[in-house]
Amino acid sequence: MPFIHTKVNRPIDQEQEKVLAKELGQAITILGKSEQWLMLQFDDNCRMYFKGDSQKPLAFVNVKLLGSAGRNAYNQLTGKITQILFDTLSIAPDGIYVEYDETDHWGWNGTNL
């Protein structure tokens, strides 16, 4: 039951969004999760600042998941997400934050898992 919310301060066109969705769908398997249950949200053109600068391409990615994964898996996924954003949106690694939220409770289809 993963959810990946990506916020960027640049536009994302439809083709880029399709690439991001496909690549993130493959990347989530690093955490032992399946694209079958993956939900994605993309927010582009966000007003973002880093080190007082709003002109540099930036991204904030929040990965939420039911359960947990190990430190090594998180490190691998951060690397993969960073590469995906660089390749697709030309956002440099030093302009990307990735946050992980683990939960034991997740609701879906009118019940909790």
Secondary structure, DSSP 8 states (H G I E B T S, - for coil): --EEEEEESS---HHHHHHHHHHHHHHGGGGT--GGG-EEEEE-S----BTTBSSS--EEEEEEEEB---HHHHHHHHHHHHHHHHHHH---GGGEEEEEEEES--EETTEE-
